[in-house]
Amino acid sequence: MATSPPPPAPPGTPAGGTRWWQRKWVRYAALTTLLTLSGLVILALVRRQTGTEGFLVGLGLSVLPVPLLVSAFRWLDRVDPGPWRNLLFSFAWGACAAALIAIVANSFATQWIATATADPSHADTLGATVIAPVVEESAKAAAVLLVFLFRRRDFTGIVDGVVIAGVTATGFAFTENILYLGTAFGTDQLTGDTGLFSVTAATFFVRVIMSPFAHPLFTVLTGIGFGIAALSADRQQVRRVLFPIVGLLLAMGMHAMWNGSSAFGEYGFFAVYAVFMVPAFGLLTWLAVWTRQRELGTVRTELPSYAMAGWLAAPEPFVLGSMRARRLAREYATRHGGREAGRAVAEYEAYATSLAFLRHRGRHGRAGADFAVRERELLHELWARREPARPALEYAARVTAPPPAPSPWPGYGYPQGYPAYNPYRS
């Protein structure tokens, strides 16, 4: 399909079209350098505090919940999966840059308060309940903000905000757990405690078994705020600014309550865990899953227009609105055409979903000025993959859909010129 030539560069713009600091490779190089340096510094700081042996023990224990959490967020994002590079950036930012900011800023603030008040114990309490939530949630929110600003096409709603925020917080918790577990192991080395009654075992139980979702839970509130902003029209500037701020403040508040639970008495931690954390986790999980199902409904609602125009086969909008049918289509394509065919079908599903979301935003006045260009790009990508995708999606339609009710008009409702057939017939 032919595409329009790019518009001419405005007066005063270099021949390359962008200045050197605006080029993509320059931004990638700067970001990679920043994250690498942050990782090296945080590695040195944690190792100095825990020792080499404590660092290795903490690393081995802290990595255990990471695959589970990342897989959960990736599952949530299966309707319109974002690129892996966004997740890798988010995890690296949380584990390296955000963790470094938190360690340096928390230590400096706590020491300053202790010096100013001559009360170290009060400074530690104030640092944990006030300083740490503000610093840590702000540092993690920076990753969500960067993806929101520079990967806008990949950030289209609440699920995207939840996923980016959750993976960032997973990276942050990973580094923080290395520090806590490594320090606990060092304490056990000094006291000689081992087994279930050691400080390491207690720390592992609290941080990895009971509350691996704590940091993701806090930061997801920020992600929801950015997700609502992504759903807002460009003219709704107040809404686009207000909701991320509200989400960040809620994340700070919940984080502060969690850190300050020990101040509520001997069983304060368990009370906060049972009364606030578990219900909040259940509520946010329900919201994320409900939003995921709503996205599937958007696919089923928006894509029939393209089927009527002949871009899609008639049953495809309904197949693409079912995760089971999409999985069956990918498996069918892989089984009959190999991995390349399976990958093409997966890409077809992703582009079709993006097209449905784009049209949904356009119908509600939230599409940008590049709506027509983006729509044309997505349709071109679908057309290029139609050969392996259509047989696979037709197979999925036959397997997942119930037999159609008898109708005196067998071809009614199909695009003009498209052959009338029953997609569910064997």
Secondary structure as the mmCIF struct_conf table of DSSP 4:
data_model
#
loop_
_struct_conf.conf_type_id
_struct_conf.id
_struct_conf.beg_label_comp_id
_struct_conf.beg_label_asym_id
_struct_conf.beg_label_seq_id
_struct_conf.end_label_comp_id
_struct_conf.end_label_asym_id
_struct_conf.end_label_seq_id
HELX_LH_PP_P HELX_LH_PP_P1 SER A 4 PRO A 10
TURN_TY1_P TURN_TY1_P1 PRO A 11 GLY A 12
TURN_TY1_P TURN_TY1_P2 ALA A 15 GLY A 16
BEND BEND1 GLY A 17 THR A 18
HELX_RH_3T_P HELX_RH_3T_P1 TRP A 20 GLN A 22
BEND BEND2 ARG A 23 ARG A 23
HELX_RH_AL_P HELX_RH_AL_P1 LYS A 24 SER A 62
TURN_TY1_P TURN_TY1_P3 VAL A 63 LEU A 64
HELX_RH_AL_P HELX_RH_AL_P2 PRO A 65 LEU A 76
TURN_TY1_P TURN_TY1_P4 ASP A 77 ASP A 77
BEND BEND3 VAL A 79 ASP A 80
HELX_LH_PP_P HELX_LH_PP_P2 PRO A 81 PRO A 83
HELX_RH_AL_P HELX_RH_AL_P3 TRP A 84 ALA A 92
HELX_RH_PI_P HELX_RH_PI_P1 TRP A 93 ALA A 98
HELX_RH_AL_P HELX_RH_AL_P4 ALA A 99 THR A 117
BEND BEND4 ALA A 118 ALA A 118
HELX_RH_AL_P HELX_RH_AL_P5 PRO A 120 LEU A 126
HELX_RH_PI_P HELX_RH_PI_P2 GLY A 127 ILE A 131
HELX_RH_AL_P HELX_RH_AL_P6 ALA A 132 PHE A 150
HELX_RH_3T_P HELX_RH_3T_P2 ARG A 152 ASP A 154
BEND BEND5 GLY A 157 GLY A 157
HELX_RH_AL_P HELX_RH_AL_P7 ILE A 158 THR A 191
TURN_TY1_P TURN_TY1_P5 GLY A 192 GLY A 192
HELX_RH_3T_P HELX_RH_3T_P3 GLY A 195 PHE A 197
BEND BEND6 SER A 198 SER A 198
HELX_RH_AL_P HELX_RH_AL_P8 VAL A 199 PHE A 204
HELX_RH_PI_P HELX_RH_PI_P3 PHE A 205 MET A 210
TURN_TY1_P TURN_TY1_P6 PRO A 212 PHE A 213
HELX_RH_AL_P HELX_RH_AL_P9 ALA A 214 ALA A 230
TURN_TY1_P TURN_TY1_P7 LEU A 231 LEU A 231
BEND BEND7 SER A 232 SER A 232
TURN_TY1_P TURN_TY1_P8 ASP A 234 ARG A 235
HELX_RH_AL_P HELX_RH_AL_P10 GLN A 237 ASN A 259
HELX_RH_3T_P HELX_RH_3T_P4 GLY A 260 PHE A 264
TURN_TY1_P TURN_TY1_P9 GLU A 266 TYR A 267
HELX_RH_AL_P HELX_RH_AL_P11 GLY A 268 VAL A 272
HELX_RH_PI_P HELX_RH_PI_P4 TYR A 273 MET A 277
HELX_RH_AL_P HELX_RH_AL_P12 VAL A 278 GLU A 302
TURN_TY1_P TURN_TY1_P10 LEU A 303 LEU A 303
HELX_RH_AL_P HELX_RH_AL_P13 PRO A 304 MET A 308
TURN_TY1_P TURN_TY1_P11 ALA A 309 GLY A 310
BEND BEND8 TRP A 311 LEU A 312
TURN_TY1_P TURN_TY1_P12 ALA A 314 PRO A 315
HELX_RH_AL_P HELX_RH_AL_P14 GLU A 316 LEU A 320
TURN_TY1_P TURN_TY1_P13 GLY A 321 GLY A 321
HELX_RH_AL_P HELX_RH_AL_P15 MET A 323 ARG A 363
TURN_TY1_P TURN_TY1_P14 HIS A 364 GLY A 365
TURN_TY1_P TURN_TY1_P15 ALA A 369 ASP A 370
HELX_RH_AL_P HELX_RH_AL_P16 PHE A 371 ALA A 384
TURN_TY1_P TURN_TY1_P16 ARG A 385 ARG A 385
HELX_RH_AL_P HELX_RH_AL_P17 ARG A 386 THR A 400
BEND BEND9 ALA A 401 ALA A 401
HELX_LH_PP_P HELX_LH_PP_P3 PRO A 402 PRO A 406
BEND BEND10 PRO A 408 PRO A 408
TURN_TY1_P TURN_TY1_P17 PRO A 410 GLY A 413
BEND BEND11 TYR A 414 TYR A 414
HELX_LH_PP_P HELX_LH_PP_P4 PRO A 415 PRO A 415
TURN_TY1_P TURN_TY1_P18 GLN A 416 GLY A 417
BEND BEND12 TYR A 418 TYR A 418
HELX_LH_PP_P HELX_LH_PP_P5 PRO A 419 ALA A 420
TURN_TY1_P TURN_TY1_P19 PRO A 423 TYR A 424
#
